[in-house]
């Protein structure tokens, strides 16, 4: 089943064409890595999927519905610097706040909401720290909180923006294993990242983006130097080919 269907999407921001004729389909259980240089439009595409940006052309459907119709039900993990870590709440309340749109702004969370939060914290290894103020967390712990906020929604689609950046090894391993588990459970997952080895290790497909979709294929098939030249302005290399090949074999 196709969960995310991006068809011919174009986005203009401040008079600049950021995305042109972007098409991407992600099925249930698929993990897709969105790869490209800075300014390639990766975060722009995620925000368009969330319904936060207007489209100049094309359409986006999530299980046949528009982003506006499913707003608040897509699990989104933003880059860590986008979250207000100085806000005076603990870990549990930070995750619970991610359900505000579903619960209703003036309503109290119910038992099912609290169970969803507890399960999400358990999955990211943060249950024991649920009462800790978020301002006291390490970078890796903060990333786990953001992932838990997304998981608590129990979404069909998860979007993660640069989830591996600046992580310690234990947190990166936990996140990699968790993404694989979620894929096995049927979640559709899209991650943006500059960490090519991590993306190749966890993603079944890599979509190379630089304003347009340059290539979309399993990691082991993306060894043509011309593809990387068009995506990044640099050629492929033997080291790159070995990295992709080893990751696919693993």
WOBEL-V614237 format. One record per run of one state. SS is the DSSP state (a for helix, b for strand, c for the rest). FROM is the first residue (numbers start at 0). TO is the last residue. If there is no record, write none. Layout:
ss;from;to
SS;FROM;TO
SS;FROM;TO
This chain:
ss;from;to
c;0;0
b;1;12
c;13;14
b;15;26
c;27;29
b;30;34
c;35;40
a;41;48
c;49;55
b;56;61
c;62;63
b;64;64
c;65;65
a;66;69
c;70;73
b;74;76
c;77;78
a;79;81
c;82;88
b;89;89
a;90;96
c;97;98
a;99;102
c;103;109
a;110;122
c;123;125
a;126;128
c;129;131
b;132;132
a;133;135
c;136;137
a;138;150
c;151;155
b;156;160
c;161;167
a;168;183
c;184;186
b;187;191
c;192;194
a;195;201
c;202;203
b;204;208
c;209;211
b;212;216
c;217;217
a;218;220
c;221;223
a;224;231
c;232;236
a;237;248
c;249;249
